[in-house]
């Protein structure tokens, strides 16, 4: 039987959508959308990554954006298109609590582990290790011929 949280996922990819699985996906577009925060009753523009063959996009927080930029070797979001990332569920800090959150954990494009320093305002830097992962089903990686 599924976890009850899987019954209440919304428009965007969330940790209950993945559960214990990791998924490798190819980025097809990055857009900005006005997103409602149901708890705070506010709206703000958020960046969303959309993936080949997937209905739901992933809201990008600063940490995941830094990790994608490291994989794509570019801070420019338009350069992220066509790159593959692997997403998993990890314990992340949110408002002082540890919660299940989506995190970029690696990429099929990596041939060896890559340590990335995540530096956020008013927080200690965190070193995050991105690992090589299997390619998304049916897709070639950037730079592959054929």
Secondary structure, DSSP 8 states (H G I E B T S, - for coil): ---GGGGG--SB--HHHHTT--EEEEEEEEEEEEEEETTTTEEEEEEEEEETT-S-BEE--HHHHHHHHHHHT-S-GGGGTT-EEEEEEEEEEETTEEEEEEEEEEETT-SS-EEEEE--TTS--EEEEEEE----TT---TT---
